[in-house]
Amino acid sequence: MPQESSVRAALSTVNDPEIGRPITELGMVDGVQIGDDGRVVVRVLLTVAGCPMKAELTRGVTEAVTRVEGVTSVSVELGVMSDAQRTELRQQLRGDAPQNEIPFAQPGSRTRVYAVASGKGGVGKSSVTVNLAVALAQKGLSVGVVDADIYGFSVPRMLGVEGKPTQVDNMIMPPSAHGVKVISIGMFTPGNTAVVWRGPMLHRALNQFLADVFWGDLDVLLMDLPPGTGDIAISVAQLVPSAELLIVTTPQLAAREVAERAGSIALQTHQQIVGVVENMSWLQLPDGSRLEVFGSGGGQAVADSLTTTTGTRVPLLGQIPLDQAVREGGDGGLPVVLSAPGSAAAEALQGVADALAARSRSLVGRSLGLTPVR
């Protein structure tokens, strides 16, 4: 006969797909019944009635309990948390933090926030963002992506995210794909509807993405910014002052000049620039030679210019070649670092991810725990 303690121990290995914590810890296990013939019935409480992860949760519970010695069959009964239970869950996850508090803006936050920016559109900023996110997740880091390009959102498609966010007592649970948590305005708009908002609405949406979404304990948060130095770039500096800028450019002169302007916003917002990524650097020809379609040297020129302007070293983190697999991966929801990990583009993106993963959290804005003495 299986013991209830053994069944509950098995259930403690099952994590909620959205929250990422054991269901026993979250109060989701409402009861365990064990029959004389070894049949086990587990009652699990969903956070909301239409939870999109209920099939995955049921499968996880079934597989975990089936492995317990003496269990002959497993039946999972699904219920729904009461309002009081959801409130208790939110308090357990958020603690005593105010409801609208942005965790990444707090001095004790250990999350590295990278705002991926560009001076103009079409330089592959979103492609770089999603591939870096997946590459960092492959290294065992907890990663989240905010699609801050409200007008031109594209991250959900490029990451293959099909699920919708669920709400638990005014707390939004983001869907995930390839080990990356994602939130985008595209998850809240029907079809391919255009978003027509002015500045204050953009600021409010970004604030909700950062404060109302339960991200958990992230190691890295990537923010895919719209091109230019408009409302969103200013809001990011206000809401998350510790966010560091990652500038994406192409080699051509026109893109280079605009990228320098996008990076120089750091002087006004007092942000750091983590580095520059040059995209579409060259096209590898069948004979092994390189065709520099958009010229050469743009990324290094931007890095040198921003080093001079800001007075701090801004490195060129990587050069990403033109590769059809990058476009195909973005269209199919399978980034090139997964679909073609051996390609030149994937290896270059992995190199940038290595550089970002090796960086320690900045001490800017953080308390050092020092006490003055006489």
Order of alpha helices (4+ residues) and beta strands (2+ residues): alpha-beta-beta-alpha-beta-alpha-beta-alpha-beta-alpha-beta-beta-beta-beta-alpha-beta-alpha-beta-alpha-beta-beta-alpha-beta-alpha-alpha-alpha
